């Protein structure tokens, strides 16, 4: 890892998996969170190579820029007062492959290999959902996170990200963002998620994330996106969004390599 990241409660950036809540093809998509952090220093290493994913590109959509500085978006930097940390997290197997997670002013990057889902995992306790045990990796972004004094600093001068809170996104129609990198997963293996305190809403395979500029409205993102039919769309949670995330999805056939960056995130009105 090239990022120097300050953590709450000393939790490792990649040690926190969302467990059975990892938006698997069998779980109910409940939110597992990930560590609460303020991003540290580091240069982007996402690269600009060709992707294995579908077509993308184009001009970035209009909207309110949510620009991170060292992994943190300050509420004073945008009219919507969105504030919080970008962070990376992965399941216990996938996290061992992550060789780089980078926070920079322009891009948030992650590189590794999502584990293959081993369907006999329930033989070993406490696993009860193999898609939840091997759910992949993600970049997350909290939308309403206070900046609080770092308890490790006796002077009280240093600050860190506090507990994420729900954000009223009623004034927002959706989000746009850019994706680039040396190894971008196929759209069927790459989801954009919107989450409240209990449920993860995700993009169906036909609307998966592609290289270039991506735009999603709340109505494009649904609960149980892997099911037929899926559940309600994310417009039902607009008054209480906790975070958005970009997830590399696992499968039972093979591992999924990834090396990508997220940038130019915008809230659409």
MARBARO-341347 format. One line per 8 residues: number of its first residue (from 0); their letters; for each residue x, y, z of C-alpha. Coordinates in Angstrom, 1 decimal, always signed. Example, Ala and Ser with C-alpha at 12.3 -4.5 7.8 and 13.67 -1.06 7.14 Angstrom:
% residues 2
0) as) +12.3:-4.5:+7.8 ~ +13.7:-1.1:+7.1;
***
This chain:
% residues 269
0) xxxxxxxx) +0.0:+0.0:+0.0 ~ +1.2:+3.5:-0.8 ~ -1.4:+5.3:+1.2 ~ -0.6:+6.6:+4.7 ~ -4.1:+6.4:+6.2 ~ -5.3:+7.3:+9.7 ~ -7.9:+4.8:+11.1 ~ -10.6:+4.8:+13.7;
8) xxxxxxxx) -10.0:+2.2:+16.4 ~ -6.9:+1.0:+14.6 ~ -8.8:-1.2:+12.1 ~ -6.8:-2.1:+9.0 ~ -8.1:-0.6:+5.8 ~ -8.4:-3.9:+4.1 ~ -9.3:-6.0:+7.2 ~ -13.0:-4.9:+7.2;
16) xxxxxxxx) -15.2:-7.0:+4.9 ~ -18.9:-6.6:+4.6 ~ -19.3:-10.2:+5.3 ~ -22.6:-11.6:+4.2 ~ -23.6:-8.1:+3.3 ~ -21.1:-7.9:+0.4 ~ -23.8:-7.6:-2.3 ~ -23.4:-11.2:-3.3;
24) xxxxxxxx) -25.7:-13.1:-5.6 ~ -27.2:-14.8:-2.6 ~ -27.2:-12.1:+0.2 ~ -29.8:-9.5:+0.9 ~ -27.2:-6.7:+0.4 ~ -27.2:-5.3:+3.9 ~ -24.5:-2.7:+4.5 ~ -21.3:-3.7:+6.3;
32) xxxxxxxx) -19.6:-0.4:+6.3 ~ -15.8:-0.7:+6.0 ~ -13.4:+1.3:+8.2 ~ -14.0:+4.9:+9.0 ~ -10.9:+6.8:+7.8 ~ -9.3:+9.9:+6.6 ~ -7.2:+9.2:+3.5 ~ -3.5:+10.0:+3.8;
40) xxxxxxxx) -0.8:+10.7:+1.3 ~ +0.1:+8.8:-1.8 ~ +0.4:+9.2:-5.6 ~ -2.0:+7.6:-8.0 ~ -0.8:+4.5:-9.7 ~ -3.9:+3.5:-11.6 ~ -2.4:+3.7:-15.1 ~ -4.1:+4.3:-18.4;
48) xxxxxxxx) -3.9:+0.9:-20.1 ~ -6.7:-0.7:-22.1 ~ -9.5:-2.4:-20.2 ~ -11.1:-5.8:-20.4 ~ -14.4:-4.1:-19.8 ~ -17.1:-2.7:-22.1 ~ -17.1:+0.5:-24.0 ~ -17.1:+3.8:-22.2;
56) xxxxxxxx) -15.6:+7.2:-22.5 ~ -17.2:+10.6:-23.3 ~ -17.3:+13.9:-21.6 ~ -18.0:+14.0:-17.9 ~ -21.5:+14.8:-16.9 ~ -22.4:+18.2:-15.4 ~ -23.0:+18.3:-11.6 ~ -21.4:+19.3:-8.3;
64) xxxxxxxx) -17.8:+18.1:-8.1 ~ -16.9:+16.0:-5.1 ~ -13.1:+16.4:-5.2 ~ -11.0:+14.6:-2.6 ~ -7.9:+16.0:-1.0 ~ -5.8:+13.1:+0.2 ~ -8.8:+10.9:+0.3 ~ -11.1:+13.4:+2.1;
72) xxxxxxxx) -13.9:+15.6:+0.6 ~ -14.5:+18.7:+2.7 ~ -18.1:+19.9:+3.1 ~ -17.0:+23.5:+2.4 ~ -15.7:+22.5:-1.0 ~ -19.2:+21.8:-2.5 ~ -22.6:+23.4:-2.4 ~ -24.3:+20.2:-1.3;
80) xxxxxxxx) -22.2:+20.1:+1.9 ~ -21.2:+16.5:+1.2 ~ -18.3:+15.5:+3.4 ~ -16.5:+12.2:+4.1 ~ -13.6:+9.8:+3.4 ~ -12.8:+7.6:+0.5 ~ -11.6:+4.2:+1.6 ~ -10.8:+0.7:+0.3;
88) xxxxxxxx) -12.0:-2.6:+1.8 ~ -12.1:-6.3:+0.8 ~ -13.0:-9.7:+2.0 ~ -10.5:-11.6:+4.1 ~ -9.1:-13.6:+1.1 ~ -9.1:-10.8:-1.5 ~ -7.4:-8.4:+0.9 ~ -4.2:-10.5:+0.9;
96) xxxxxxxx) -3.9:-9.8:-2.9 ~ -4.2:-6.0:-2.7 ~ -0.8:-4.6:-3.5 ~ -1.8:-1.0:-3.9 ~ -4.6:+1.3:-2.6 ~ -3.9:+4.9:-3.3 ~ -5.4:+8.2:-2.2 ~ -4.5:+11.3:-4.2;
104) xxxxxxxx) -6.1:+14.7:-4.9 ~ -7.4:+13.5:-8.3 ~ -7.9:+9.7:-8.1 ~ -8.7:+6.9:-5.7 ~ -7.1:+3.7:-6.9 ~ -7.1:+0.0:-5.9 ~ -5.2:-3.0:-7.4 ~ -5.5:-6.7:-6.6;
112) xxxxxxxx) -7.4:-9.9:-7.4 ~ -10.9:-10.7:-6.2 ~ -11.1:-14.3:-4.8 ~ -13.0:-17.1:-6.5 ~ -16.1:-18.1:-4.6 ~ -15.5:-21.5:-3.0 ~ -19.0:-23.0:-2.5 ~ -17.9:-25.5:+0.1;
120) xxxxxxxx) -16.9:-22.6:+2.5 ~ -19.8:-23.3:+4.8 ~ -18.2:-26.5:+6.0 ~ -15.8:-24.3:+8.0 ~ -17.6:-22.3:+10.7 ~ -18.7:-19.5:+11.0 ~ -19.3:-19.2:+7.2 ~ -23.0:-19.4:+6.3;
128) xxxxxxxx) -22.9:-17.6:+2.9 ~ -20.1:-18.3:+0.5 ~ -20.8:-15.3:-1.6 ~ -20.7:-13.2:+1.5 ~ -17.4:-14.8:+2.6 ~ -15.8:-14.2:-0.8 ~ -17.6:-11.0:-1.9 ~ -14.6:-9.1:-3.5;
136) xxxxxxxx) -13.2:-5.6:-3.0 ~ -14.5:-2.1:-3.1 ~ -13.8:+1.6:-2.9 ~ -16.3:+3.4:-0.6 ~ -17.1:+7.1:-0.1 ~ -19.0:+8.4:+2.9 ~ -21.4:+11.3:+2.2 ~ -22.0:+12.7:+5.7;
144) xxxxxxxx) -19.0:+12.1:+8.0 ~ -18.0:+14.5:+10.7 ~ -14.4:+15.7:+11.2 ~ -13.5:+15.1:+14.9 ~ -10.4:+15.3:+17.1 ~ -8.0:+12.4:+16.8 ~ -8.1:+10.7:+20.3 ~ -4.5:+9.6:+19.8;
152) xxxxxxxx) -3.4:+13.3:+19.8 ~ -3.1:+14.7:+23.3 ~ -3.1:+18.3:+21.9 ~ -6.5:+17.9:+20.3 ~ -5.2:+19.6:+17.2 ~ -5.3:+16.7:+14.8 ~ -8.5:+15.7:+13.2 ~ -9.9:+12.5:+11.8;
160) xxxxxxxx) -13.1:+11.1:+10.3 ~ -15.9:+10.3:+12.8 ~ -18.8:+7.9:+12.5 ~ -20.6:+8.2:+9.1 ~ -24.1:+9.5:+9.3 ~ -27.1:+9.4:+6.9 ~ -27.2:+12.2:+4.2 ~ -30.4:+13.6:+2.8;
168) xxxxxxxx) -29.8:+13.3:-0.9 ~ -33.3:+14.5:-1.9 ~ -31.8:+17.3:-4.0 ~ -29.7:+14.8:-5.9 ~ -30.8:+12.8:-8.9 ~ -27.7:+10.6:-9.1 ~ -23.9:+10.4:-9.5 ~ -21.4:+10.5:-12.3;
176) xxxxxxxx) -17.7:+9.4:-12.2 ~ -14.8:+8.4:-14.4 ~ -13.1:+5.1:-14.4 ~ -9.6:+4.3:-15.8 ~ -6.9:+1.8:-15.2 ~ -4.8:-1.1:-16.5 ~ -7.3:-3.8:-15.6 ~ -11.0:-2.7:-15.3;
184) xxxxxxxx) -13.3:-5.7:-14.7 ~ -16.1:-6.5:-17.1 ~ -19.4:-4.6:-16.4 ~ -20.9:-7.8:-15.1 ~ -18.2:-7.9:-12.5 ~ -18.1:-4.3:-11.6 ~ -21.0:-2.6:-9.6 ~ -21.8:+0.8:-8.4;
192) xxxxxxxx) -23.6:+0.8:-5.1 ~ -25.7:+3.2:-3.1 ~ -26.2:+2.3:+0.6 ~ -28.2:+3.4:+3.6 ~ -27.6:+2.1:+7.1 ~ -29.1:-1.3:+6.4 ~ -29.3:-2.1:+2.7 ~ -27.0:-2.0:-0.3;
200) xxxxxxxx) -28.5:-1.1:-3.7 ~ -26.5:-2.1:-6.7 ~ -26.3:-1.9:-10.5 ~ -27.6:-5.0:-12.5 ~ -25.2:-6.7:-14.8 ~ -26.6:-5.0:-17.8 ~ -25.8:-1.6:-16.2 ~ -22.4:-2.4:-14.8;
208) xxxxxxxx) -19.6:+0.0:-14.5 ~ -17.5:+0.6:-17.7 ~ -14.3:+2.4:-18.5 ~ -14.7:+6.2:-19.0 ~ -17.6:+8.3:-17.8 ~ -20.4:+6.5:-16.0 ~ -23.7:+8.1:-14.9 ~ -26.3:+6.5:-12.6;
216) xxxxxxxx) -29.6:+7.9:-11.4 ~ -31.1:+6.6:-8.1 ~ -33.6:+4.8:-10.3 ~ -30.8:+2.8:-12.0 ~ -29.6:+1.2:-8.8 ~ -31.7:-1.5:-7.2 ~ -31.8:-3.7:-4.2 ~ -31.0:-7.4:-4.9;
224) xxxxxxxx) -29.7:-6.4:-8.4 ~ -28.7:-10.1:-9.0 ~ -32.3:-11.3:-8.5 ~ -35.1:-11.8:-11.0 ~ -37.0:-9.6:-10.5 ~ -34.8:-7.2:-8.5 ~ -36.0:-5.2:-5.5 ~ -37.0:-1.5:-5.3;
232) xxxxxxxx) -34.7:+1.2:-6.6 ~ -32.5:+3.5:-4.5 ~ -34.9:+6.4:-4.8 ~ -36.5:+4.9:-1.7 ~ -33.5:+5.7:+0.5 ~ -32.6:+9.2:-0.9 ~ -33.2:+10.9:+2.5 ~ -30.8:+8.6:+4.3;
240) xxxxxxxx) -27.8:+7.7:+2.1 ~ -24.7:+6.8:+4.1 ~ -22.2:+6.0:+1.3 ~ -21.7:+5.1:-2.3 ~ -19.2:+2.4:-3.4 ~ -17.6:+0.7:-6.4 ~ -17.4:-3.1:-6.0 ~ -15.5:-5.8:-7.9;
248) xxxxxxxx) -17.9:-8.8:-7.8 ~ -16.8:-12.4:-7.4 ~ -18.0:-15.6:-9.1 ~ -17.6:-19.4:-8.8 ~ -15.6:-19.8:-12.0 ~ -12.5:-17.8:-11.6 ~ -10.7:-15.0:-9.8 ~ -11.2:-11.4:-11.0;
256) xxxxxxxx) -8.1:-9.2:-11.3 ~ -8.5:-5.5:-11.0 ~ -6.4:-2.3:-11.2 ~ -8.5:+0.8:-11.6 ~ -9.0:+4.4:-10.4 ~ -12.2:+6.4:-9.6 ~ -12.1:+10.1:-10.3 ~ -14.2:+13.2:-11.2;
264) xxxxx) -17.1:+12.1:-8.9 ~ -20.1:+14.4:-9.3 ~ -23.5:+14.7:-7.6 ~ -26.2:+15.3:-10.3 ~ -29.1:+17.7:-9.6;
***
